[in-house]
């Protein structure tokens, strides 16, 4: 009897790389783009256990380590606006709310071909979002693109299960967006939800203060009662004796304790949005038109800790200086659109990213909430062709999205201690003639085009 049928099954149980036996990878490169604008020449990158251990000249390869040589190395690309690998029904769901978790909408077994194409395009990480056109799409997640990792160990593929909360105002849901009054009213509704969440958050803080004060007071009173216990018992015995002598009923003096503060009733939606108004999670709002952008910026100005991010922003150039002053990033989708474009893109300009960047806005480039993450590099190059500085374009798909979505300690630059999400090119990363020769995701070589 042969047991060969067990081999594929046992292989599926084998860890993607044994952490205690990982010999590592050494990349020798003519140029390493540490971050856009900072380049090292003739250096090596030593990788073990999924992390960059060292970047420098003259590094030796450990025994058994794979050695890769290339012209240019940069950080893996980060698609900050994607639906790659999500269940289509969850993407189209218009009934999502603040508590919906995009993580639950990931279909690990779908889109393997698209995931591989995205890897071949250099996209190692994506921010995914359910309820893409819903008023509030819920909690977004950041996931590695590698389909093998997603299938075998989804928990390791997920870098952030709560990367943001997403919302939309004035976008097309049934062919066209509403009129200007409808679009502005959507902004007011969103602002009202944020106001409610702020009140809920403040009520929790007030409850915590009152509870702490009550606990301290009760402790002090208990201590005082204990101190005066003998004296109080003696007085009680005397009162009891006098009552018996006079034939009167003795009434105990009851100790009256201060009423404990009541905790506010739990509100799941407000609890999530409270994290947003407190700055714990970014709020990504897809908004395009002049009036809704104007109203959105005005309505959110009072939330001092809110980390607003604009997605799309077709007419955001009119507010470039305010966006820069308030440090509001914009996720651009610089794609040429024909006559069938959605109404919110009717005045879309491919030079938007460049115009915003010149004003000092933190620009991010995404694939527009589609599953075409493979085109991210081409979109960045297209933005360069319409005036965006090449370093700014590379930063928009590496460093800046990692900063916006709280992953700068792990992704976005080529530095010691960061995840080894790296791309090896035979030329400049955004040049049309350059090929991606190797893609590393979490230290694993997932694309090999020697």
C-alpha positions in Angstrom: 0.0 0.0 0.0 1.4 3.4 -0.9 1.1 6.5 1.3 1.9 9.0 -1.5 -1.6 10.4 -1.2 -0.6 11.9 2.2 2.2 14.1 0.8 0.1 17.0 -0.5 -2.0 16.9 2.7 1.0 17.0 5.0 2.6 19.7 2.9 -0.5 21.9 3.6 0.2 21.5 7.3 3.9 22.6 7.0 4.5 26.1 8.2 5.2 28.6 5.4 8.7 28.9 6.8 9.9 27.3 10.1 10.9 30.2 12.4 13.7 28.3 14.1 15.3 27.0 10.9 15.0 30.0 8.6 18.4 30.5 7.0 17.2 33.9 5.6 17.7 35.9 2.5 20.5 38.3 1.5 19.7 40.9 -1.2 22.7 42.6 -2.9 21.6 45.7 -4.7 23.2 48.5 -6.6 20.7 50.9 -5.1 18.3 50.6 -2.1 15.6 53.2 -1.8 15.4 53.4 2.0 12.5 55.9 1.6 11.7 58.1 -1.4 14.5 60.7 -1.5 17.0 58.6 0.5 19.1 56.1 -1.5 22.0 53.9 -0.5 24.3 52.5 -3.1 26.0 49.1 -3.3 24.6 47.7 -0.1 23.0 44.5 1.0 19.8 43.7 3.0 19.9 40.7 5.4 16.5 39.2 6.2 15.5 36.5 8.7 12.3 35.4 10.3 10.3 37.9 8.2 12.2 40.9 9.3 15.0 43.1 8.0 18.0 42.4 10.3 20.5 44.8 8.7 21.0 47.2 5.8 24.6 48.0 4.9 27.7 47.3 2.9 29.7 44.1 3.2 27.0 41.9 4.8 27.8 38.2 4.7 25.1 35.6 3.8 24.4 33.2 6.7 24.9 29.5 5.9 22.0 28.3 3.7 20.6 31.7 3.1 19.3 32.5 -0.4 21.3 35.3 -2.2 19.4 37.6 -4.6 21.0 40.3 -6.7 19.2 43.2 -8.3 19.6 46.8 -9.5 17.0 48.6 -7.3 15.2 47.6 -4.1 12.3 49.5 -2.5 9.5 48.8 0.0 6.5 46.8 -1.2 3.6 48.7 -2.5 0.6 49.4 -0.3 -2.8 49.8 -2.0 -4.8 51.9 0.4 -8.2 51.7 -1.4 -9.0 48.1 -2.5 -11.5 45.3 -2.4 -9.2 42.5 -3.5 -10.2 39.2 -2.0 -13.5 40.4 -0.4 -16.8 38.7 -0.7 -18.6 40.7 -3.5 -21.9 40.8 -1.6 -20.2 42.4 1.4 -18.5 45.0 -0.9 -21.9 46.0 -2.4 -23.8 45.9 0.9 -25.4 49.3 1.5 -26.7 48.4 4.9 -23.4 48.2 6.8 -22.8 50.2 9.9 -19.9 51.2 12.2 -19.7 47.8 13.9 -19.4 45.7 10.6 -15.9 44.2 10.4 -14.4 43.9 7.0 -12.2 41.1 8.3 -15.3 38.9 8.3 -15.9 39.6 4.6 -12.5 38.2 3.4 -13.0 35.2 1.1 -9.6 33.4 1.5 -10.3 31.0 -1.4 -11.4 33.6 -4.0 -9.4 35.9 -6.3 -6.2 33.8 -6.2 -5.3 34.8 -9.7 -6.0 38.5 -9.0 -3.9 38.3 -5.8 -1.0 36.8 -7.7 -1.3 39.5 -10.4 -1.2 42.1 -7.6 1.9 40.5 -6.2 3.5 40.5 -9.7 2.6 44.2 -9.7 4.5 44.7 -6.4 1.4 45.2 -4.2 2.2 43.3 -1.0 -0.4 44.9 1.3 -3.9 46.3 0.8 -6.5 48.1 2.9 -9.8 46.4 2.3 -13.3 47.8 3.0 -16.7 46.3 3.1 -19.8 48.4 2.3 -17.8 50.3 -0.3 -20.8 52.6 -1.2 -22.6 52.5 2.2 -23.1 55.6 4.3 -20.8 53.9 6.8 -18.9 50.9 5.6 -17.7 49.7 9.0 -14.2 48.8 10.2 -11.5 48.4 7.4 -8.7 45.9 7.6 -5.1 45.7 6.2 -4.1 42.4 4.7 -1.1 40.9 3.0 -1.7 40.0 -0.7 0.0 36.7 -0.7 -2.8 34.1 -1.4 -0.8 31.2 0.1 -0.6 33.0 3.4 -4.2 34.1 3.3 -5.4 30.5 2.8 -3.1 28.8 5.3 -2.8 31.4 8.0 -5.2 34.3 7.6 -4.4 35.5 11.1 -0.8 36.1 10.0 -1.9 37.7 6.8 -4.0 40.3 8.6 -1.7 43.2 9.7 -4.5 45.3 11.2 -8.1 44.1 11.7 -9.2 47.6 12.7 -7.4 50.0 10.4 -10.1 52.6 10.1 -13.8 53.4 9.8 -15.0 54.2 6.3 -17.9 56.4 5.2 -19.2 57.9 2.0 -21.0 61.2 1.2 -22.5 62.1 -2.1 -21.4 59.1 -4.1 -23.3 57.3 -6.8 -25.3 54.3 -5.5 -27.9 53.8 -8.2 -26.3 55.3 -11.3 -25.9 58.9 -10.2 -25.3 60.8 -7.0 -28.2 62.8 -5.5 -28.5 66.6 -6.0 -26.5 69.0 -4.0 -29.0 69.2 -1.2 -29.0 65.4 -0.8 -25.2 65.2 -0.8 -24.8 67.9 1.8 -27.5 66.3 4.0 -25.4 63.1 4.0 -22.5 65.1 5.4 -24.8 66.5 8.1 -26.0 63.0 9.0 -22.4 61.8 9.3 -21.6 64.8 11.5 -24.6 64.0 13.6 -23.4 60.5 14.2 -20.0 61.8 15.2 -21.6 64.3 17.6 -23.6 61.5 19.2 -20.4 59.4 19.5 -18.6 62.3 21.1 -21.4 62.8 23.7 -21.3 59.1 24.4 -17.5 59.2 24.9 -17.8 62.2 27.2 -20.5 60.4 29.2 -18.2 57.4 29.7 -15.4 59.7 30.9 -17.8 61.5 33.2 -19.0 58.1 34.6 -15.4 57.0 35.2 -14.7 60.2 37.1 -17.9 59.9 39.2 -17.2 56.2 39.9 -13.6 57.0 41.0 -14.9 59.8 43.3 -17.7 57.5 44.6 -15.2 54.6 45.3 -12.9 57.0 47.1 -15.7 58.4 49.2 -17.0 55.0 50.2 -13.6 53.8 51.2 -13.1 56.9 53.3 -16.5 56.5 55.0 -15.8 52.8 55.6 -12.6 53.7 57.2 -14.3 56.3 59.4 -17.0 53.8 60.4 -14.4 51.3 61.4 -12.6 53.9 63.4 -15.7 54.9 65.3 -17.2 51.3 65.6 -16.6 50.9 69.4 -17.9 54.3 70.1 -21.0 53.8 67.9 -21.7 50.4 69.5 -21.5 51.8 73.0 -23.9 54.6 72.1 -26.3 52.1 70.4 -26.2 49.9 73.6 -27.0 52.9 75.7 -29.9 54.0 73.4 -31.3 50.4 73.5 -31.1 50.3 77.3 -32.9 53.6 77.7 -35.6 52.5 75.2 -36.2 49.3 77.2 -36.5 51.2 80.5 -39.0 53.6 79.1 -40.9 50.8 77.3 -40.4 52.4 73.9 -39.6 50.8 70.6 -35.9 50.9 69.7 -35.3 52.0 66.1 -31.9 51.2 64.5 -30.1 54.1 62.8 -29.5 53.0 59.3 -26.3 53.8 57.5 -27.1 55.6 54.3 -24.6 55.0 51.5 -24.2 57.4 48.6 -25.8 56.0 45.5 -23.4 54.4 43.1 -23.2 56.2 39.7 -25.0 54.5 36.8 -23.0 53.5 33.8 -24.3 54.9 30.5 -26.2 52.4 28.4 -23.9 50.6 25.9 -24.2 51.8 22.3 -22.2 49.6 20.0 -22.2 52.1 17.0 -21.3 55.0 19.2 -18.6 53.0 20.9 -16.9 52.4 17.5 -17.3 56.0 16.4 -16.0 57.2 19.8 -12.7 55.6 18.8 -12.9 57.7 15.7 -13.6 61.1 17.3 -10.9 60.3 19.9 -8.3 59.8 17.1 -7.8 56.1 17.8 -9.0 55.1 14.2 -8.8 57.2 11.0 -12.1 58.1 9.4 -11.9 57.5 5.6 -14.6 59.4 3.8 -15.1 59.1 0.1 -16.3 62.5 -1.1 -15.8 64.3 -4.4 -18.0 67.4 -5.1 -17.1 70.9 -4.0 -20.2 71.4 -1.8 -19.9 68.1 0.1 -16.1 68.6 0.6 -16.7 72.1 1.9 -19.4 71.0 4.3 -17.4 68.0 5.4 -14.3 70.0 6.3 -16.5 72.6 8.2 -18.5 70.0 10.0 -15.4 68.0 11.2 -13.3 71.0 12.2 -14.5 71.0 15.8 -13.3 67.4 16.4 -9.8 68.2 17.6 -8.6 64.5 17.6 -10.4 63.3 14.5 -8.0 61.8 11.9 -9.9 62.6 8.7 -8.8 61.0 5.4 -10.5 61.9 2.1 -10.9 59.2 -0.6 -11.4 60.3 -4.2 -11.7 64.0 -3.6 -12.2 64.8 -7.3 -12.5 68.6 -6.5 -10.2 68.6 -3.5 -7.8 71.0 -5.2 -10.1 73.8 -4.2 -9.3 73.0 -0.5 -5.7 72.0 -0.9 -4.3 74.6 1.5 -6.9 73.7 4.2 -6.2 70.0 3.7 -2.5 70.6 4.1 -2.9 72.8 7.2 -5.2 70.3 8.9 -3.0 67.3 7.8 -5.8 65.6 6.0 -4.5 63.0 3.6 -6.2 62.4 0.2 -6.3 58.9 -1.4 -6.3 59.6 -5.2 -7.3 57.3 -8.0 -5.6 58.8 -11.0 -7.3 56.7 -13.6 -8.4 57.9 -17.0 -12.2 57.5 -17.4 -14.4 57.6 -20.4 -18.0 58.6 -21.0 -19.2 55.9 -18.7 -17.6 57.5 -15.6 -19.5 57.8 -12.4 -21.1 61.3 -11.9 -18.7 62.2 -9.1 -15.8 61.7 -11.5 -17.1 64.0 -14.2 -14.7 66.8 -13.2 -11.9 64.4 -12.2 -8.4 65.6 -13.3 -5.4 63.3 -13.6 -3.3 66.2 -12.3 -5.1 66.2 -8.9 -2.4 64.3 -7.0 0.3 66.6 -8.3 -1.7 69.8 -7.4 -2.4 68.5 -3.9 1.2 67.4 -3.3 2.5 70.9 -4.4 0.3 72.4 -1.7 1.7 70.1 1.0 -1.1 67.6 1.2 -0.1 64.0 2.1 -1.1 62.2 -1.1 -1.9 58.5 -1.2 -2.6 56.6 -4.4 -5.0 53.6 -4.4 -6.8 51.5 -6.9 -10.2 53.2 -6.4 -11.9 50.6 -4.3 -11.6 48.0 -7.1 -9.9 44.6 -7.2 -7.3 45.8 -9.7 -4.5 46.3 -7.2 -2.1 45.0 -9.9 -2.4 48.4 -11.6 -1.2 50.4 -8.6 2.3 51.0 -10.0 0.8 52.1 -13.3 -1.5 54.5 -11.6 1.5 56.1 -9.7 3.4 56.4 -13.0 0.3 58.0 -14.6 0.2 60.6 -11.8 3.9 61.3 -12.5 3.1 61.8 -16.2 0.6 64.5 -15.0 3.0 66.4 -12.8 3.5 64.4 -9.6 7.1 64.3 -8.5 8.4 60.7 -8.9 9.5 60.5 -5.2 6.1 61.8 -4.1 4.5 59.1 -6.3 6.6 56.3 -4.8 5.9 57.7 -1.3 2.2 57.6 -2.1 2.2 53.8 -2.5 4.7 53.0 0.2 5.6 55.2 3.1 2.5 57.5 3.3 -0.2 54.8 3.4 1.8 53.0 6.1 1.9 56.2 8.1 -1.8 57.0 7.6 -2.9 53.6 8.7 -0.6 53.2 11.7 1.8 50.7 10.2 4.8 52.9 9.8 6.7 50.8 12.4 6.4 47.7 10.1 6.0 48.9 6.5 6.7 51.6 4.0 10.5 52.0 4.2 13.6 49.7 4.0 15.0 49.8 7.6 16.2 47.4 10.2 13.4 45.9 12.3 10.7 46.4 9.7 8.8 43.6 7.9 10.7 42.4 4.9 8.1 43.4 2.3 10.5 44.3 -0.5 10.6 44.6 -4.3 13.7 44.0 -6.4 13.7 45.8 -9.8 16.0 45.9 -12.8 15.5 49.7 -13.0 13.6 52.6 -11.5 10.4 51.4 -9.7 8.1 53.6 -11.7 9.8 53.4 -15.1 7.7 51.7 -17.7 10.7 49.7 -18.9 11.6 48.3 -15.5 10.6 44.8 -14.5 10.0 43.5 -11.0 12.3 40.6 -10.6 11.5 39.5 -7.0 8.8 40.2 -4.5 9.3 39.4 -0.9 6.3 39.4 1.5 7.0 39.0 5.2 10.5 37.7 4.3 9.2 35.1 1.8 10.1 35.2 -1.8 6.6 35.0 -3.3 7.4 36.2 -6.9 10.6 35.0 -8.6 11.4 36.4 -12.0 15.2 36.0 -12.3 
